[in-house]
Every structure is written in structure tokens, then in C-alpha cells.
Amino acid sequence: MFKNRSFIIVSILLIISLTACNLPSGNTTPTPDLVLTVTAQATLLQPGAFSATPEFTSTPGPTSTAEFTPTPSVPEVTVSTNTNCRTGPGTQYDLVGGLLVGQKAVVVGKNTSTNYWIINNPGQSGTCWLWGQYATVSGNTAGLTEYAIPPTPTPSPTSTPTATPTPPTAVSNLLAAKACIPILAPNYQYGGVITWQDNSNNETGFNIYLGANLHGSVGPNITTYPIPPVVSAVPITMSVEAYNSGGKSAKVDIVIFCP
């Protein structure tokens, strides 16, 4: 086969030579185009001049990627029934809020031993403890803080009702040691002192009246009071009553007259 190709090449060269002889005498050099053509044809006839070119190389199509559902970065909780939210895990803690069905709340902590979630109190400030019985939490809870159980609230002391004391007993033996000073007849200036007997041991004190008006008071266990220096032409009336937080005793009166 190589011999055949060599023969063909020689034949082509011979033809070109004969042709060149017939060219005009002023131009014996082949034109550049002809030289290039002969060289190209000779090259194509050399062994291995043709190399196989693959018809088509297919490009792999894109590989489908499975859809990815992101996990919420902040855990959230919902409930299947309305659930109270307290200051700790149990009904002994104060009720401070609640989570309703359809609401969501951010979870900030947990207490695994009691099955409680610590959440941002919905619609209020601060946090509260939500029982996990009816709760569904979405998101990564592995990094949540484990909360310690807070101390139980100290119940408010129940005040013991104070018994209302019985009103004191009225005094007795109310007497007047009077002093009468003539001023201008028929007027006298009154003076002296009144005394009485204390008949109770629970009085806060005694009220002293001059006529219908309160004139003064004395403390418990005191049993004397001065007669005020009243100038009058008629007798005066003084009264004594015992009193405490439970009430007052009956008044006891004495009429004092001069001379």
C-alpha cells in the first residue's frame, strides 16, 4: 500500500512538472498557491495523516439534589390543648401565663426530670415553665439550657384574726370634791376634782364630758379629773365613760352646783 501511495505522489509531481514546462517562458517558478496545494495534497497522502475524531461526546446532565427542609434554628413549641405557664414545675408555683392552641412560643430551656419546657411567656415579659404533656417542640433542643427547679413559693402567712375586745364596764361611785368661788352674785367659779371607781381591766382610757361636750380624756387606771374653772350661776353636769377598741361603756353623770 505504501508503494501505491509513493507511485501516486510521483505521478502528481510528474504532472506538475509537465504543466510547469508549458508555462510562459518569463515565469518558470510555480505560483505560491500551486506549491501550497501540492504540499497539502502530499501531506494528506502520508500514513497517519488522518486521525479519527470522535463523533460526539455527551456531557452528563445535572444530578438532581434531594430537597432539604431546614431545621428551625430557634426551637418553638405548640400545644394540643390550652396549657398554663407557671414560675416552676407544678401547681404550687404561681400562675403567670399560658399557651393557647394555635399559638407558638420560643423555647429557651428545659428541665428533663420534670418534663417541663422553659419558654418566653407569650404576650408578656420574662419566661415561664410549660408542662410538656401537651407540648410539641420543633427545632434542635440539644443545646437548650437545663434549668434547675426553683424554690417553691413561701405561702403568705394567714393572719390570725384578733378577737374584738368587749367594751369596758361603766365606772361607779362618781363623786365631786367641789370648790365654789363667788364672782358676782349669783355667779360662782367652779373648781375642785371628780373621782370614780374603775370597774374593768380592759379599758384604753376614760372620756370626760362637760355637759354634752367632750372636755378631755385620761389613760387607763386613772380615776380623777379636775373640775374645769367654769363661771356659772346654775349647776354644771360632768360625765365619765370608759372606752377601748371594742366600744364604750355607758356614761355616768354627776351634777355639781354651788354653793
C-alpha positions in Angstrom: 0.0 0.0 0.0 2.9 2.3 0.7 4.2 1.6 -2.7 0.9 2.7 -4.3 0.9 5.9 -2.4 4.5 6.6 -3.4 3.5 6.0 -7.0 0.6 8.4 -6.7 2.9 11.1 -5.3 5.4 10.6 -8.0 2.7 10.8 -10.7 1.4 14.0 -9.2 4.8 15.6 -9.2 5.4 14.5 -12.8 2.1 16.1 -13.9 3.1 19.3 -12.1 6.4 19.3 -13.8 5.0 18.8 -17.3 2.5 21.6 -16.6 5.2 23.8 -15.5 7.0 23.3 -18.7 4.1 24.7 -20.6 4.0 27.9 -18.6 5.1 31.2 -20.3 8.9 31.5 -20.6 9.1 34.6 -18.3 7.8 32.7 -15.3 9.3 29.3 -14.6 8.6 29.3 -10.8 5.3 27.7 -9.6 2.9 30.2 -8.1 2.7 30.1 -4.3 -0.9 28.8 -4.4 0.1 25.8 -6.5 3.0 25.0 -4.2 0.8 25.1 -1.2 -1.7 22.9 -2.9 0.8 20.2 -3.8 2.3 20.3 -0.4 -1.1 19.9 1.2 -2.0 17.0 -1.0 1.2 15.2 -0.4 0.8 15.6 3.3 -2.7 14.2 3.2 -1.4 11.1 1.5 1.2 10.4 4.2 0.4 7.5 6.6 -1.3 8.6 9.7 -2.2 12.0 8.2 -5.9 11.4 9.1 -6.8 10.9 12.7 -10.2 9.7 13.8 -12.3 12.3 15.5 -15.0 11.1 17.9 -18.4 11.9 16.5 -19.9 13.2 19.8 -19.0 13.2 23.5 -22.1 13.5 25.6 -22.0 15.9 28.6 -23.5 14.4 31.7 -26.7 16.2 32.7 -27.1 17.8 36.1 -27.7 15.4 39.0 -30.9 16.1 40.9 -30.4 17.1 44.5 -32.9 15.9 47.1 -34.9 18.8 48.7 -33.8 19.8 52.2 -36.1 21.0 54.8 -34.2 23.3 57.2 -34.5 22.7 60.9 -35.6 25.9 62.7 -32.5 27.4 64.4 -34.7 28.5 67.4 -36.8 25.8 69.0 -40.5 26.6 69.1 -43.4 24.9 70.9 -47.1 24.4 70.3 -49.7 22.7 72.4 -52.6 20.4 71.7 -54.7 21.9 74.5 -54.6 25.2 76.3 -51.8 24.9 78.9 -51.0 27.0 81.9 -47.5 28.5 82.3 -46.1 28.9 85.8 -43.0 30.1 87.7 -41.9 26.5 88.2 -42.9 22.9 87.6 -46.1 22.3 89.4 -49.4 23.8 90.6 -47.7 25.0 93.8 -45.9 27.7 91.7 -47.6 31.0 90.7 -49.6 31.1 87.5 -48.1 33.8 85.3 -49.4 33.0 81.8 -50.4 30.3 79.3 -50.1 29.0 75.8 -53.2 28.6 73.7 -53.8 26.1 70.9 -52.6 27.7 67.7 -50.0 29.8 69.4 -46.2 29.4 69.1 -43.6 30.3 71.7 -39.8 30.3 71.7 -38.2 27.6 73.9 -35.2 28.8 75.9 -34.6 26.0 78.2 -35.8 22.7 79.7 -36.0 20.6 82.8 -35.8 17.0 81.7 -36.6 15.4 85.1 -40.0 17.1 85.3 -40.9 17.2 81.6 -41.2 21.0 81.6 -40.1 23.5 78.9 -39.0 27.0 79.8 -40.4 29.4 77.2 -40.7 33.1 76.6 -44.0 34.0 78.2 -46.5 34.6 75.3 -47.5 38.3 75.2 -45.7 39.1 78.4 -42.1 39.8 79.6 -39.9 37.1 81.1 -40.1 33.3 80.9 -42.4 30.7 82.4 -42.5 26.9 82.8 -44.8 24.9 80.4 -45.7 21.3 81.1 -44.6 19.0 78.2 -47.6 16.7 78.4 -49.5 18.5 75.6 -46.5 20.2 74.0 -44.8 19.6 70.7 -41.4 21.2 70.2 -39.8 21.7 66.8 -36.2 22.5 66.2 -32.9 21.4 67.8 -33.3 21.1 71.5 -29.9 19.5 72.2 -28.3 22.8 73.0 -31.0 24.1 75.4 -30.0 25.1 78.9 -31.0 22.6 81.6 -32.8 24.7 84.2 -32.7 23.9 87.9 -36.0 23.6 89.7 -36.7 26.9 91.5 -37.6 27.0 95.2 -41.3 26.6 95.9 -43.0 29.8 96.8 -43.4 30.6 100.5 -47.1 30.8 101.3 -48.2 34.1 102.6 -48.9 33.9 106.3 -52.5 33.7 107.2 -53.2 36.4 109.7 -54.9 35.3 112.8 -58.0 37.3 113.4 -57.7 39.4 116.5 -60.7 39.0 118.8 -62.6 42.2 119.3 -62.4 43.1 123.0 -65.6 43.5 125.0 -66.4 47.2 125.8 -65.3 48.1 129.3 -67.6 48.2 132.2 -69.0 51.6 133.3 -67.4 53.3 136.3 -69.2 53.7 139.6 -69.1 55.9 142.7 -68.6 59.1 140.7 -68.0 61.9 143.3 -67.1 65.6 143.1 -64.9 67.4 145.6 -66.1 70.9 144.6 -64.8 74.4 145.3 -67.1 77.4 144.8 -65.7 80.9 144.4 -68.3 83.7 144.4 -67.8 86.1 141.5 -70.7 88.4 141.1 -74.0 87.1 142.5 -75.4 84.8 141.6 -72.3 83.5 139.6 -69.7 81.2 141.0 -66.5 79.9 139.6 -66.3 76.2 139.9 -63.2 74.2 140.9 -62.2 71.0 142.6 -61.9 67.4 141.3 -64.1 64.5 140.5 -63.3 60.8 141.3 -64.7 57.4 140.3 -64.2 53.7 140.7 -62.7 51.7 137.8 -64.7 48.6 137.3 -62.9 47.0 134.3 -59.4 45.8 133.4 -59.6 46.3 129.6 -60.2 50.0 129.2 -58.0 52.1 126.9 -58.9 55.2 128.9 -61.7 57.4 130.1 -63.6 60.2 128.4 -64.6 63.2 130.5 -67.6 65.3 129.4 -68.7 68.8 130.5 -72.4 68.9 129.7 -72.9 67.3 126.3 -69.3 68.1 125.0 -66.1 66.0 125.4 -63.8 68.0 127.6 -60.9 65.7 127.9 -59.5 62.1 128.3 -57.3 60.2 130.7 -55.5 56.9 130.4 -56.3 53.5 131.8 -56.5 53.1 135.6 -56.7 56.8 136.3 -59.7 57.7 138.4 -59.5 61.5 138.9 -60.1 64.6 136.7 -60.2 68.3 137.7 -63.4 70.3 137.6 -62.9 72.9 135.0 -63.0 76.6 136.2 -66.4 77.4 134.9 -68.2 80.6 135.9 -71.9 79.9 136.1 -75.0 80.8 138.1 -76.5 77.3 137.5 -75.3 73.8 138.3 -72.9 72.0 135.9 -73.0 68.4 134.8 -69.9 66.2 134.3 -69.8 62.6 132.9 -67.3 59.8 132.7 -67.2 56.8 130.3 -64.6 54.1 129.8 -63.6 53.1 126.3 -61.5 50.6 124.3 -61.3 49.3 120.7 -64.4 47.2 121.3 -66.6 50.2 122.2 -67.6 52.5 125.0 -69.2 51.9 128.4 -72.3 53.8 129.5 -71.8 57.3 130.7 -72.1 58.0 134.4 -73.1 61.6 135.3 -72.7 63.9 138.3 -74.4 67.3 138.8 -72.3 69.8 140.6 -73.8 73.0 141.9 -72.6 76.0 144.0 -72.8 77.0 146.7 
